[in-house]
């Protein structure tokens, strides 16, 4: 079984002027996840390990933001060890353009499992697209983790 990455294992995302930096939790740009907060107040604090996402939906949002800022270490850390791949193939040319949460089932601080259905818009190599998925989440060692997802449409 692969070792779970630790905060010390993380490398900061590449320097990009058009993306928030996971290494700066006080960053004052709007959070990519779509909530009305700055990146540092919202998903950035999860990315640097100041806090854990208290719900499955917030974990989903923080994972979306991790794709935006190219934070592979966070994506792996928040993936269930039973389904986690050895790495994530992040495309630095892909631009995530918005997240829409369509439905949530369970996943509160009082649940042990939950699901989030979402649509994430992107642009890759000049083409627009959308990822529509129902993601399953569970608690592992007390923290929410992504288990797997079913592509929709």
C-alpha positions in Angstrom: 0.0 0.0 0.0 1.5 3.4 -0.9 2.4 5.8 1.9 0.1 8.7 2.4 1.9 12.0 1.4 2.6 14.3 4.3 2.7 18.1 4.4 6.5 17.9 4.3 6.2 15.9 1.0 4.4 18.7 -0.8 6.1 20.8 -3.4 4.5 24.1 -4.2 2.7 24.4 -7.5 4.5 26.1 -10.4 4.7 29.9 -10.3 1.8 31.2 -12.4 0.6 34.8 -12.4 -3.0 33.8 -13.4 -3.5 31.2 -10.6 -3.5 31.5 -6.8 -0.5 30.0 -5.0 -1.2 27.1 -2.6 1.9 28.1 -0.7 0.4 31.5 0.3 -2.7 31.0 2.5 -3.2 34.8 2.7 -3.6 35.1 -1.0 -6.4 37.6 -1.7 -7.7 36.4 -5.0 -11.2 35.0 -5.2 -11.2 31.3 -4.5 -11.5 29.2 -7.6 -14.1 26.9 -6.0 -16.7 29.6 -6.4 -17.5 30.4 -2.8 -17.5 34.1 -1.8 -14.1 34.1 0.0 -10.5 34.6 -0.8 -8.4 31.7 -1.8 -6.5 31.9 1.5 -9.6 32.0 3.6 -11.2 29.2 1.6 -9.4 26.3 -0.1 -5.9 27.6 0.4 -6.0 26.8 4.1 -6.8 23.2 3.3 -4.1 23.0 0.7 -1.4 24.1 3.1 -2.7 21.9 5.9 -4.0 24.7 8.3 -7.3 22.9 8.4 -9.1 19.8 7.0 -12.3 20.2 4.9 -15.2 19.5 7.4 -17.6 18.3 4.7 -17.5 16.2 1.6 -18.7 19.3 -0.5 -15.9 21.4 0.9 -13.4 18.7 0.1 -14.8 18.5 -3.4 -14.4 22.3 -3.8 -10.8 22.2 -2.4 -9.9 19.4 -4.8 -11.3 21.4 -7.7 -9.1 24.3 -6.5 -6.1 22.0 -6.3 -6.6 21.1 -10.0 -6.7 24.9 -10.7 -3.4 25.6 -8.8 -1.7 22.3 -9.9 -1.4 21.0 -6.3 -0.8 17.3 -7.0 0.3 16.6 -3.4 -3.0 17.8 -2.0 -5.0 15.7 -4.6 -3.1 12.6 -3.6 -3.3 13.3 0.2 -7.1 13.7 -0.1 -7.6 10.5 -2.1 -8.7 7.3 -0.4 -5.6 5.1 0.0 -7.6 2.1 -1.4 -8.2 3.9 -4.8 -5.4 6.4 -4.9 -3.2 6.3 -8.1 0.6 6.7 -7.8 0.3 10.2 -9.3 -1.9 12.7 -11.0 -1.2 13.7 -14.6 -1.9 17.5 -14.4 -1.9 19.4 -17.6 -0.5 22.9 -17.1 -2.2 24.1 -20.3 -5.7 23.2 -18.9 -7.7 26.1 -17.5 -10.5 25.3 -15.1 -13.1 28.0 -15.6 -15.8 27.2 -13.0 -17.4 24.7 -10.7 -21.1 24.1 -10.2 -22.3 21.9 -7.4 -25.5 20.2 -8.6 -26.3 17.9 -5.7 -24.9 16.6 -2.4 -26.0 13.6 -0.4 -24.9 13.3 3.2 -21.2 14.2 3.7 -21.8 16.5 6.7 -19.5 16.6 9.7 -21.8 14.0 11.2 -21.6 11.5 8.3 -19.0 8.9 7.4 -19.8 8.9 3.7 -21.3 11.2 1.1 -21.5 12.1 -2.5 -21.3 15.3 -4.5 -22.5 15.8 -8.1 -20.8 18.6 -9.9 -20.0 20.1 -13.3 -16.6 21.6 -13.8 -16.0 23.7 -16.9 -12.5 23.8 -18.5 -10.6 24.9 -21.6 -7.8 22.7 -22.9 -5.7 23.4 -26.0 -8.2 25.9 -27.3 -11.3 23.6 -26.8 -13.9 24.0 -24.1 -15.4 21.2 -22.2 -17.1 20.1 -19.0 -16.5 17.3 -16.5 -19.8 16.1 -15.1 -19.3 13.6 -12.2 -20.9 12.2 -9.1 -18.0 11.8 -6.7 -18.1 9.5 -3.6 -16.4 10.5 -0.4 -15.7 8.7 2.9 -13.9 9.4 6.1 -10.4 7.9 6.5 -8.5 8.4 9.8 -11.1 11.1 10.6 -10.6 13.2 7.5 -12.8 13.3 4.3 -11.2 11.6 1.3 -12.2 11.2 -2.4 -13.0 7.5 -3.1 -14.1 7.5 -6.7 -16.4 9.0 -9.2 -18.9 8.2 -11.9 -18.8 10.3 -15.1 -22.3 11.5 -16.1 -23.5 12.4 -19.6 
